[in-house]
Amino acid sequence: MSARVSVITVTVTDINKVNSVIDKIKNQVPKVNVFKSQEAVSRLAPLMNSISWISYVLFAVTGVACVFGIGNVMLTGIFERTREIGILKALGAKSSDVAKMIFYESSIIGAVGGFLGCLISASLLVRGLVIPMTSAAELPILLFPETLVYGLISSVVISVLAAVYPVWRAVHVRPNEVLKFG
């Protein structure tokens, strides 16, 4: 049954006969990997490491995409509000005040987005997501509260990082040029 069956679980009623059953299976079907259930963890460790590595890469890629996306939105907002920023600076607002305003806005966007993302993730995983490993065993996907906290913190950090260039652009707005040319 090549390419059809990936795992077959055999349960032995007498625990003392496990090794003899394994030997019989190996003799009858030499191309099959046979191991005890206690060895499953060590055999699954490379798979789990690969899954962890893939999740880190996906986090990095989505983080970079979010930085560019949020940065683009923030930069568009700065261009649309150039006149207001110029008026604020003409009325005496310091560059640091303008920078704080934009960083606060970016932080709020990141916090709201992170909170909504955590809420959606929690609602999906609360029901209990499992990955079937064999017909008798399943691998549950668990939701840890610290994962939600890390997600929320990273969304705020990514949003603040995305606002660095828009803040630089806003800080360099010259009130006299904005008010003169409109």
Secondary structure by P-SEA (a helix, b strand, c coil): ccccccbbbbbbccccaaaaaaaaaaaacccbbbbccccccccaaaaaaaaaaaaaaaaaaaaaaaaaaaaaaaaaaaaaaaaaaaaaaaacccaaaaaaaaaaaaaaaaaaaaaaaaaaaaaaaccbbbbbccccbbbbbcccaaaaaaaaaaaaaaaaaaaaaaaaaaaaccaaaaaacc
